[in-house]
């Protein structure tokens, strides 16, 4: 059975790395899944899609939060991140994955090194969350476009 399309004509999706910073995003999907290893337990799998104003419209990032892991430290970290997501989208009382859907927030994108097929390469990851309304836009593009602040004159020690 063939693919049903010409691979020579298929569009190429070359994903450049997203520059580190906070970007507006929406929760595209969220579901509880069971980890492949017994120790992993239940995880909240969340997909964040960057919004058009991010400059990287449609880019997606996934987080797997091990909220029922056998390691107490892993559980605490995951639960803290879930709490942060819920508060950032204005739904602090959320208790189910489906309650997160459509929530908008800012996600902190970082670049880290990851080994894939024995080769170390830079990849993006999402490591933090904050509300859209509580944050000024801090995307690298917005920083470059912002006018430079006028230097402030230092007051003389005797001036009041």
N, C-alpha and C positions, 0 to 999 in steps of 0.2 A: 504494500500500500504506500503510495507516495504522499508527500507533504500537502499537496493541493495548492501549492504556489511556487513561483520561480524564485529560488533563493538569491539569484543574481539581481532581481528587481526589488527585493524586500528592503525597506528602509533600515539604515544603520542607526543604532542608538548608542552613540559613544558618550558615556557618562564621565564628564570631568569631575574632579573632586569639588565638593561644595566648600567654599572658604569658611574657616572657623568663625562662629558668631551665633547670635540668636536670630531665628527666622520664624515668621508667622506660619503656622501649620494648622491642619485640621485632622482630627482622628477619623481615618478612613475605615478602619475595621478594628474590632477588639473582640477577643474570644478566649475562653479558658481552654487550654490544651494540656494533655498529659505528656510529660517528658519521656524521652526514649529510655533513659536510665532510671532505675527505681529511686535513687537518691534525689533525682531532680524534682519529683512530685508534680504538683499542678502548677502551671504557669499561666500568667495573663499575657497573651500575645497581642501587642498593639501596633498598628500601622499608622504612621504619621505621614501625611502628604503635605508638602510645602505649597503654600498659597502663591498666586501670581505675583503679589507684591514683594515676594522674597527674591525675585530674580532667578529662581530655580523652579518655576512652576511645574507641579506634577511629580517632582522627585519624591521618592518614598523611602522611609526608614522604618525598620521594625525593631521593637524592644520585646524581649522575653523576660518577664518579671516572675521569678520563682517564689511566689507568695506562700506556697506550702512545701518548702524544701526541708530536708531533714536537718540541715545546718541552720542554727538559730541566727547566725550573722547574715547568711544569705537571705533568710526570711525577713529580717529587720530592714535590710537595704531595699529589697523589693517592695515591701509594704510602705516604706518611706517614699519611694518613687511613685507608687500608686496614689498615696495621699497627696503628693505634690501635683500630680496630673489632675486629680479630682478638684483640688483647690484652684489650680490654674485655669480650668475650664468653667469655674463657677458652679461646680456640682460637688460640694464637700461631703454630702451624704450619700453619694453613689455607692452601691453595694454589688452591682452586677456589671459585667462587661458591656452589655448593650446600652447601659446608661451613659457610656463615654462617647458613643457614636456621634459624629458631627461636632463635637466640642472643639473650640478653637483656642489656641494658646501659642506661646513662643517656645520653640525647642532650641536647645543649645547643641549645635553641631560642632564636633571636634574631628581632628584627623589623628589617626593612630596607625602604628605599623601592625600588620597582621601577616602571618605566614600561611600561604595558600599553595598547595602542591610543592612544598619545600622552598618557596621563594617568598621573601619578605617584601611586602608592598604596602603603600599607604592606602588606607580606607577611611571612610567617614563613619561616625557613630553619633548617636544622640545620647547626651549625658545629663541634661538638665531641662527643667521646665519652669515657665513663669507665665503669668496672665498677660494677655495682649494689652489690656487697658493700663496695667500698672507699669509698663515698661515703655521707654521711648524706643524708637526704632534703632537697633544697633547692628543692622546688617552691614557688612563691609561696604556695600554700594552706597548705603545711606551715609556712612561716615565720610566717604570720599566726596559726596555731594554737599555735605553740610559746610556752611561758611565757617571759617576759622574765627574763634572768639578773639575779641580785641584784648590785647594784653592790659592787665590792670596795673595801675600805678600803686606801688607799695606806699602805705601811709608812713609818714615820718613818725618816729617814736613819740615825739612831743605833740603831734597833731591828734585832735580828737574827732 
